[in-house]
């Protein structure tokens, strides 16, 4: 009985998070917390001399919670820092719907830009 309860509890905890699938073609030196990461939404442009190093897709497992747009971007920023990217560019965004997912589903590209990302026109993340 204890094993069954443990198994169900583990399943629920794992399935409550949004699904994240990422792929990096190149892994650069990880960024520190002091390094800025820019968030470029659909309307923001990636600087011409940026190097694309990866992609990620944030989805819904069916039981997902804590998967709003800003939370997904914070998770994307962590992935970016781990892999040396300083730009997270949203390339596709699906909003929650009554008949579909309760989560934001986004696709992002990760870039390295050899410049000051704080000067880029970008999305300002909202932290609650």
Secondary structure, DSSP 8 states (H G I E B T S, - for coil): -HHHHHHHHHHHHHHTS--EEEEES-------TTS--EEE-TTS---TT-EEEEEEEE---SS--S--HHHHHHHHHHHHHHHT--EEEEEEEE---SSS-SS-EEEEEEEE-SS-GGGS--------
